[in-house]
Amino acid sequence: MSRAMAIGRGVLAALLVMTMVAGPADARRGGSFGSRGSRTYYSPTTTRLAPTSSGPVARSMTARPTYQAPQYQPSYAPAYNPRPRFGFGSGLLTGVVAGGLIGSLFGQHGWGGGYGGYGMGGGAGMGLLATLIQLALLGGVIWFVLRLFRGKRSTQPPYYERPTSYAAEPYVAPSPFSMGPGAPSSGADISLTGADQEAFERLLIELQDAFGHEDYGRLRTITTPEIMSYLAEELSDNATHGRRNEVSSTRLLDAEVSEAWRDDDGSDYATIAMRYESIDVMRDRNSGAILTGDPGRPTQATELWTFIRPSGSWSTWKVSAIQEA
């Protein structure tokens, strides 16, 4: 029985060690967390160092964008005011005018003759003058009637046809210039200088070193509050489980710009694909025994680091997101 108990204890001890080893031994090298501003939930542009899509940031405090299907706005046609067409009434007025004019010219008792009977004389000249006066008066009356008629028609509501059915199309985010597929269109590309590239390399090395020494103060100065909260959570978890993740001798091997843009709030962002090497070991916090890793052999990793520079080039770059490539 005692032998069986000893075997059982040995199995439990082995399982415990395996559990510790299976934890985030290279936790700093894993995961996807932080913020890329308005592009947080879009995949970074692929590069030579990161040829496959890493997907959007998996863990972020940035609110997800909510897109609404475009609402249908009916396009009203301009008011339809056709020129009025006259039927019987128009023909009757035309006949009266023509009859009076012809009668006056040929000396009949038309419009001119009527005026001659009232003292204007029956001569042809006076009859023609009277006819012209009557035509002018009649034209004024007709113009006044037509104006009233058109005014009534123009007060009617504009004519338009409503659609019988409308199906909202799904939102498709446009692709901005020189960015990868699926990226939103907000922001504009910015240029990076040699000083910016040096800052990115320095931040990579400094963050790795500060993380390996559990230096919370240095981490706060080079990261955003969100990134700092994730790193502090990871360090706390290691301490709770009696582990210590030591990272040293970090060296940047290659880097390539994935995206660089000015976001809607005026902040500058830069996502850089970085291939680097470092000595990364996990030790027992009490005994110092190595749980994972080789202190004499550096390992390589390729990650996408996003840096933020708030409101202008005079500000200092900080780490705002880290993603596996």
Backbone torsions as a table, in degrees:
resi	resn	phi	psi	omega
1	MET	NA	-43.0	179.7
2	SER	-63.9	-35.1	179.0
3	ARG	-66.8	-40.3	178.6
4	ALA	-64.3	-39.5	178.7
5	MET	-65.4	-37.1	178.8
6	ALA	-65.8	-41.0	177.9
7	ILE	-63.5	-41.0	179.0
8	GLY	-63.0	-41.0	178.6
9	ARG	-65.3	-37.6	178.5
10	GLY	-63.6	-40.7	178.1
11	VAL	-64.1	-42.4	179.2
12	LEU	-63.6	-39.2	178.7
13	ALA	-65.1	-40.0	178.6
14	ALA	-64.5	-41.0	177.6
15	LEU	-63.1	-37.3	179.7
16	LEU	-64.9	-44.1	178.7
17	VAL	-63.0	-41.2	179.5
18	MET	-64.2	-36.4	178.3
19	THR	-64.6	-40.4	178.8
20	MET	-67.1	-39.0	179.9
21	VAL	-70.1	-36.2	-177.6
22	ALA	-73.3	-8.2	177.9
23	GLY	-69.8	-173.5	-176.1
24	PRO	-73.7	72.6	-178.0
25	ALA	-59.6	-42.7	175.7
26	ASP	-112.4	49.5	-173.7
27	ALA	-57.4	-36.0	179.5
28	ARG	-62.6	-24.2	-177.9
29	ARG	-88.8	-4.2	-174.3
30	GLY	-116.9	172.2	173.6
31	GLY	86.3	176.0	-179.6
32	SER	-148.2	109.3	-172.9
33	PHE	-149.8	158.1	178.7
34	GLY	116.0	-157.6	-176.7
35	SER	-139.9	140.3	172.8
36	ARG	-118.5	32.7	179.2
37	GLY	63.9	-134.6	-178.3
38	SER	-70.4	-9.6	179.9
39	ARG	-105.0	16.9	-177.5
40	THR	-58.2	-41.3	-174.7
41	TYR	-102.2	29.4	172.6
42	TYR	-126.7	144.7	-178.8
43	SER	-68.8	136.1	174.8
44	PRO	-64.2	155.9	177.4
45	THR	-63.9	134.1	179.4
46	THR	-69.1	152.2	-179.6
47	THR	-134.1	179.6	176.7
48	ARG	-62.9	-39.3	179.3
49	LEU	-76.6	-29.6	179.7
50	ALA	-126.7	76.1	-173.4
51	PRO	-74.1	-16.8	179.8
52	THR	-106.0	151.0	-177.6
53	SER	-68.4	130.8	177.9
54	SER	-87.8	-7.5	-178.5
55	GLY	78.9	172.9	178.0
56	PRO	-70.5	169.7	176.5
57	VAL	-62.8	127.8	-174.2
58	ALA	-79.8	-34.7	-175.8
59	ARG	-127.3	112.0	-175.4
60	SER	-151.4	151.5	174.3
61	MET	-90.9	-4.3	179.1
62	THR	-70.9	132.4	-179.6
63	ALA	-66.3	138.4	177.9
64	ARG	-70.6	139.1	178.7
65	PRO	-69.8	142.7	177.1
66	THR	-111.8	117.7	-178.6
67	TYR	-101.8	139.5	177.7
68	GLN	-111.7	139.7	177.1
69	ALA	-63.0	141.6	-179.6
70	PRO	-59.6	133.0	-179.4
71	GLN	-82.4	141.6	-179.4
72	TYR	-75.5	127.7	176.1
73	GLN	-114.4	109.5	-178.1
74	PRO	-63.3	134.8	178.1
75	SER	-94.4	110.5	-177.6
76	TYR	-77.3	132.0	177.2
77	ALA	-75.1	149.5	178.5
78	PRO	-60.1	153.8	-177.2
79	ALA	-56.0	131.5	-176.8
80	TYR	-90.8	107.5	-179.9
81	ASN	-122.6	79.8	179.6
82	PRO	-68.6	152.2	177.0
83	ARG	-66.1	130.8	-175.3
84	PRO	-65.1	139.0	176.5
85	ARG	-108.0	133.2	-177.5
86	PHE	-109.6	138.7	-177.8
87	GLY	-104.2	-106.1	-173.9
88	PHE	-63.0	-44.3	-178.1
89	GLY	-60.5	-41.5	-179.5
90	SER	-65.1	-43.3	178.9
91	GLY	-63.1	-37.4	-179.9
92	LEU	-66.0	-44.4	179.5
93	LEU	-64.7	-38.6	178.8
94	THR	-63.3	-41.9	178.3
95	GLY	-63.0	-41.3	-179.3
96	VAL	-63.2	-46.1	-179.4
97	VAL	-62.1	-48.0	-177.6
98	ALA	-64.2	-41.5	-179.6
99	GLY	-63.7	-43.2	179.6
100	GLY	-64.4	-41.8	-178.6
101	LEU	-64.8	-45.8	-179.4
102	ILE	-64.0	-42.5	-179.6
103	GLY	-62.3	-39.1	-179.2
104	SER	-69.4	-35.7	-179.4
105	LEU	-68.7	-34.4	-176.4
106	PHE	-96.8	13.7	173.6
107	GLY	78.0	15.2	178.1
108	GLN	-81.8	171.1	178.8
109	HIS	-81.9	68.4	176.3
110	GLY	-97.8	-140.9	-178.0
111	TRP	-67.7	-41.1	179.3
112	GLY	-66.1	-39.9	178.9
113	GLY	-62.5	-36.0	178.4
114	GLY	-61.8	-43.8	179.2
115	TYR	-68.7	-32.1	177.5
116	GLY	-64.2	-34.4	179.7
117	GLY	-66.8	-18.9	-179.4
118	TYR	-96.9	17.9	172.2
119	GLY	107.4	2.2	-179.9
120	MET	-90.5	-0.4	177.5
121	GLY	89.9	161.3	-177.6
122	GLY	-106.7	10.4	-179.8
123	GLY	-64.5	158.3	-178.5
124	ALA	-65.9	-37.5	-178.0
125	GLY	-64.9	-46.2	180.0
126	MET	-67.6	-33.4	178.3
127	GLY	-66.2	-40.0	178.5
128	LEU	-65.9	-40.6	178.5
129	LEU	-62.6	-42.5	178.7
130	ALA	-63.7	-37.3	178.8
131	THR	-63.3	-43.7	-179.9
132	LEU	-63.1	-39.7	178.1
133	ILE	-63.5	-42.6	179.5
134	GLN	-64.9	-39.2	177.9
135	LEU	-62.1	-41.6	179.4
136	ALA	-62.6	-44.3	178.2
137	LEU	-62.7	-43.8	-179.9
138	LEU	-64.8	-39.9	177.1
139	GLY	-60.7	-39.7	177.7
140	GLY	-62.8	-41.5	178.6
141	VAL	-62.8	-44.5	-179.3
142	ILE	-63.1	-42.0	179.5
143	TRP	-62.2	-41.1	-179.6
144	PHE	-64.0	-41.9	-179.8
145	VAL	-65.0	-43.3	179.8
146	LEU	-63.8	-38.2	179.0
147	ARG	-63.1	-43.5	176.7
148	LEU	-62.3	-40.7	-177.5
149	PHE	-65.3	-43.4	179.2
150	ARG	-68.3	-35.5	178.1
151	GLY	-62.0	-38.1	178.4
152	LYS	-66.3	-39.5	-178.7
153	ARG	-70.4	-34.4	-178.0
154	SER	-70.8	-19.4	178.0
155	THR	-80.1	-4.5	178.3
156	GLN	-74.4	148.9	-178.6
157	PRO	-62.6	149.7	-179.5
158	PRO	-63.2	151.2	-177.7
159	TYR	-93.9	130.3	173.7
160	TYR	-152.2	160.3	179.7
161	GLU	-107.9	129.0	176.0
162	ARG	-83.7	143.8	178.8
163	PRO	-69.1	145.7	179.1
164	THR	-73.0	-33.0	178.4
165	SER	-155.4	155.2	179.5
166	TYR	-145.6	126.9	177.3
167	ALA	-112.1	120.5	-179.0
168	ALA	-68.4	131.6	178.4
169	GLU	-82.8	146.9	179.5
170	PRO	-66.2	150.1	-178.9
171	TYR	-71.7	131.7	176.7
172	VAL	-122.7	113.2	-178.6
173	ALA	-70.2	127.9	179.1
174	PRO	-69.4	156.4	179.2
175	SER	-97.4	123.0	179.4
176	PRO	-74.3	168.4	-177.2
177	PHE	-66.0	131.8	175.8
178	SER	65.6	10.3	175.4
179	MET	-102.1	168.3	-176.9
180	GLY	-79.4	167.6	179.3
181	PRO	-61.2	138.9	175.4
182	GLY	91.7	-10.7	-180.0
183	ALA	-76.2	145.8	-179.6
184	PRO	-72.4	167.4	-174.4
185	SER	-91.9	-4.2	-177.1
186	SER	-71.3	150.1	177.5
187	GLY	88.2	165.5	179.6
188	ALA	-131.5	149.8	-179.7
189	ASP	-64.8	146.7	177.0
190	ILE	-126.9	159.9	178.7
191	SER	-96.0	144.2	178.3
192	LEU	-109.9	137.7	-178.9
193	THR	-97.2	173.1	174.9
194	GLY	-61.4	-34.6	177.8
195	ALA	-65.0	-36.4	177.1
196	ASP	-64.3	-43.9	-179.8
197	GLN	-63.6	-39.1	176.3
198	GLU	-63.8	-36.8	178.9
199	ALA	-65.5	-39.1	179.6
200	PHE	-63.9	-44.1	178.9
201	GLU	-63.9	-41.8	179.2
202	ARG	-63.1	-42.3	-179.5
203	LEU	-65.5	-37.1	176.7
204	LEU	-59.0	-50.6	-177.4
205	ILE	-67.8	-41.7	-177.2
206	GLU	-67.8	-39.8	179.3
207	LEU	-65.6	-43.3	179.7
208	GLN	-61.3	-42.5	-179.4
209	ASP	-68.0	-43.3	179.7
210	ALA	-64.8	-37.0	178.4
211	PHE	-66.1	-44.0	-179.7
212	GLY	-63.8	-28.8	178.8
213	HIS	-96.9	4.1	-179.7
214	GLU	53.6	44.9	-178.0
215	ASP	-94.2	91.7	-176.7
216	TYR	-64.5	-36.2	-178.4
217	GLY	-63.4	-46.0	178.9
218	ARG	-66.7	-36.7	179.2
219	LEU	-63.0	-37.4	-179.6
220	ARG	-65.0	-32.5	-175.5
221	THR	-78.8	-19.0	-174.6
222	ILE	-115.8	1.6	-179.8
223	THR	-129.3	162.5	172.4
224	THR	-74.2	159.7	178.2
225	PRO	-56.2	-34.0	179.9
226	GLU	-66.6	-48.3	178.7
227	ILE	-62.2	-40.0	179.2
228	MET	-60.4	-39.1	-179.6
229	SER	-65.4	-38.7	178.8
230	TYR	-68.6	-42.5	179.3
231	LEU	-66.3	-40.7	178.5
232	ALA	-64.2	-38.1	177.1
233	GLU	-62.9	-40.4	179.9
234	GLU	-67.8	-43.0	178.0
235	LEU	-64.5	-39.0	178.5
236	SER	-65.4	-39.2	178.3
237	ASP	-64.8	-40.3	176.7
238	ASN	-61.3	-44.0	-179.9
239	ALA	-64.9	-38.2	179.4
240	THR	-62.6	-36.5	-178.9
241	HIS	-93.9	12.5	175.4
242	GLY	71.6	30.1	-179.2
243	ARG	-117.3	162.5	174.4
244	ARG	-143.3	120.6	-178.5
245	ASN	-94.0	111.1	-179.4
246	GLU	-101.1	124.4	178.4
247	VAL	-125.3	125.8	-177.3
248	SER	-148.3	171.8	176.5
249	SER	54.6	41.9	178.9
250	THR	-73.2	134.9	-179.7
251	ARG	-142.0	125.5	178.8
252	LEU	-76.2	126.7	-179.3
253	LEU	-98.0	-39.2	-177.6
254	ASP	-158.9	152.4	179.6
255	ALA	-151.3	150.9	-179.5
256	GLU	-150.8	136.6	-179.2
257	VAL	-74.8	126.5	175.2
258	SER	-92.4	-51.2	179.0
259	GLU	-149.3	146.8	173.4
260	ALA	-146.7	121.1	-173.1
261	TRP	-153.4	163.5	173.4
262	ARG	-103.6	122.0	-173.1
263	ASP	-83.4	177.1	-175.5
264	ASP	-61.6	-31.0	-178.6
265	ASP	-86.3	3.8	179.5
266	GLY	93.3	-7.1	179.8
267	SER	-77.3	145.3	175.6
268	ASP	-92.3	136.3	177.0
269	TYR	-123.8	149.1	174.9
270	ALA	-145.4	122.1	175.6
271	THR	-103.9	121.5	-173.4
272	ILE	-121.3	129.3	171.5
273	ALA	-81.3	122.7	-173.4
274	MET	-127.9	125.9	173.7
275	ARG	-108.9	122.7	-175.0
276	TYR	-142.4	166.5	175.9
277	GLU	-126.5	152.1	179.0
278	SER	-162.6	161.2	173.0
279	ILE	-92.1	116.4	-173.4
280	ASP	-126.9	110.5	179.8
281	VAL	-130.2	152.7	174.5
282	MET	-112.6	124.1	-177.2
283	ARG	-114.4	155.9	170.1
284	ASP	-70.1	130.7	-172.0
285	ARG	-66.3	-30.3	-176.2
286	ASN	-92.3	-50.4	-175.2
287	SER	-88.6	-21.4	-176.7
288	GLY	81.7	3.3	180.0
289	ALA	-66.3	144.0	-179.8
290	ILE	-79.9	123.8	177.4
291	LEU	-90.7	-45.4	176.9
292	THR	-144.2	157.5	176.9
293	GLY	93.4	167.1	-179.3
294	ASP	-127.2	114.7	-178.3
295	PRO	-67.0	-11.9	-179.8
296	GLY	-106.0	2.3	-176.7
297	ARG	-135.3	114.9	178.2
298	PRO	-73.6	151.1	176.4
299	THR	-118.0	157.3	-177.1
300	GLN	-108.1	154.2	176.7
301	ALA	-150.2	149.4	175.0
302	THR	-123.0	122.8	-177.5
303	GLU	-137.2	162.0	174.8
304	LEU	-104.7	113.6	178.9
305	TRP	-105.5	133.1	176.6
306	THR	-110.7	132.5	-179.1
307	PHE	-116.9	148.9	-179.7
308	ILE	-125.6	141.3	175.1
309	ARG	-130.0	103.2	-174.2
310	PRO	-68.4	131.2	165.5
311	SER	49.8	60.1	167.9
312	GLY	111.8	160.9	-173.9
313	SER	-71.3	-14.1	-179.9
314	TRP	-78.4	-12.2	-179.6
315	SER	-79.9	168.4	-178.7
316	THR	-97.9	136.8	176.5
317	TRP	-67.7	144.2	174.3
318	LYS	-136.0	156.4	178.0
319	VAL	-78.1	127.9	-178.5
320	SER	-120.6	-14.2	178.3
321	ALA	-162.1	148.8	175.5
322	ILE	-136.3	128.8	-179.2
323	GLN	-133.0	146.1	173.3
324	GLU	-70.7	139.3	178.4
325	ALA	-90.7	NA	NA
